[in-house]
Amino acid sequence: MIRAVVLDIGGVLEINDEALFDGPFEQRHRLADGAVLEAIIRLPSHPGLGGITEAQTREHWQRELDLTHAQADELMADFWRWYVGTLDQTMFDWFASQRPARRTGIISNSNPGAREAERCWGFEAITDDIVYSHEVGLMKPDPRIYELAAQRLGVRLDELVFVDDVPEYVEAAKTTGCRAILHESTPTTIAAVERIIEG
């Protein structure tokens, strides 16, 4: 019996436009292609594991790319505009409708500041729990993040169905005993999860 439905955010609940980041900023400021992401690789610790704050990420970008304060603010604004994306309203409404019959949760590989930035979509109002990687120090595909989500929702792993758009994360969830679906389109994902729920 499925007692919980757990979704990823980016690429599932949110539609992210890859054209928004990071190329336009590099073009506007005549930076080399890939300079923004190359700078992130040089961070002293991984943002997704909570090893660095949002402010420290901004400072790192500013220093590595030799930006003014205004340019650093502009880069952060571009980043969050891309990160938050556009809400998939159909997926959101279906997900919200799972309650109260089932528990609902989110597992997201996230950056510091994600919870605050994504409050615009109201995820906290439709979920019983959200596991942000930067808050718990675990990232998909680490099996422990799925185990933590199930524990926090109060269900067994085999009572949970998980949806993600990254094949590696779906396979990792399956190794823990979760039912897991690779998200390719909203209608097919909803139909697949409902078939699992119906048994």
N, C-alpha and C positions, 0 to 999 in steps of 0.2 A: 504493500500500500504506500502510495506517495503522500507524504505529509508536509513536504516543503518544496518550493520552486525557487531556485537561485539563479540569478542572471549576472553576466558581466555587464559593464556599462558601455565603454567605448566600442563601437561597432555592433552593439546589440540594442541597448536602450538609447544610445546616442549615435547619430550619423556624423562622422568626422570628415571634413573636406580637406584632403591632403594638399590642396592648392593654397591653403591659407598660411601654412607654416612649413618650412622656414624660408623657402625660396623668395617670397616677396620682400621680406626684410633684407635679405642679402642683396637683392637687386637694387632696392631703394638706396642702400648705403654702400654699394659697390664692394661688397665682401665676396670672397671666393665662394663658389658653390660648395655647400657642405660645411662651411666654417662654423655655423651655429651648433650643429650636431657634433662636430669634431671637438668643440670646446666642452660640450657636456661629457664626452668620453673621458676628458681629463679631470672631471670632478674627483675630489679626494675620497668620496664615499657615494654609495648609490642612493639617489633620492627615493627610489621605490621601496627601499628598506628602512627609510626613516633616518638615514645617516646624515642628512643635511636638511636645513630648513629652506623654505621658499625664499627668504631674504638672502640666505647664503648662496642659493642658486643664481639669483639676480646679480649679486656682487661678483660671482665667478664669471658670469657671462660678460659683465661690464669690463672686468679686468682683462679677461682673455681676448676679447674682441676690440678692446680699446674704445669703448663707447662712452658717450656723455651720459649724465644722469637721465636726461630726456630720452635718449636713444634706448637706454636700458629699460625704462618704463614702457616704451613703445614695443620693445621685443617681448616683454612679459605680457603686455596686452594682446599681442599677436598670438602668443603661446596659449593663453587661456581661451581666446576666441576659438582657436582650433580645437583645444582639448575638450571644451564643453560641447562644441558642435551644435547640432540641431536635434531636438527631441524626436524620437520615433513615437508619435502619439498613439498609433495603433498598438504597438508593443507595450507601451506604458499602460494603456487602458486595460489591455488583456491581463497584464501582470497584476495590476491593482485589483482586478476582479477575482483573483485567486484567493483573496482573503474574504471571509474568515475560514473558508473550508480548509485552506492550507496555510502554512507559514510561508512568508516570502523573505528572501534575502538577496544580498549582492556580494560578489567577490570581485574586487577590482585591483589590478596592478596600478598603483596610483602615485601621484607626486604630492609632496607637501602643499597644502592649500586646496586640494581637490574637493574635500568635503564642503568647504566654504563656497567654492566656485560652483559646485553642482547643486547647491541648495536652490538655485533658480528653477530647477525642474521638479522639485518636491519629492525626491526619492525617499527621503526619511519618512514622509507621511504615508507611504504605501508599502513600507517594508517593516519587518520585525527586527532586522539587524543588517548592518552594512559592514563588511570587512574590507577596509582600505589597507593595502599592503604597507604603506608608509607608516601607518599607525600601529601595526602588529609586528613589523619586522620580518614578514614572510611574503614571498611572491610566488604566484603561479609560475611554473608547474610544481612547486614544492608540495608534496601530498599533505603536509601539515596544515596548509591554509584551508583545504577542503574539510579536513578533520575539525579545525577550529570553527569553521562556519556551521557545521552540523551540530557541534557542541553548543554553540551560542544560540542556535535555533531550537535546541532541545529535541533533536531527532537523530535517528541512526543514519549512517551514510547510505544504507540501502533504501532509506525512505525519502531520499533527496534526489531531485532531478536538476541537473546543472546545464546551463546554456552558455556557450562562448563561441566567438568567431575565429579563434586560433586553434587549429587542430591539435597542437602539442598540449594545450591546456585541457582540451576535452579528453584526450587519451590519459593524461595524468589523473583527471577526476575519476575515470573509469577504474584505474588501478586501486583506488581507495574503496570501491564498491558502490559509488554513485552511479545512477543512470545519467548519461551525459549526451548532449546533442550539439552537433556542429551547426552554428547559425549561418545560413546562406541567404535566406530571405525571411521576412516576417511571417507571411502566410504558411510557409512550409515548416518553420520552427514551431509556430503555435499548434499546427496540426500534429506534429511529431510529439510534442509534450502532452497534448491531450490524449493521444493514443496510449502513451505510457501511463497516464493517470487512470484511464479507463481500464487498464490491465490487459 
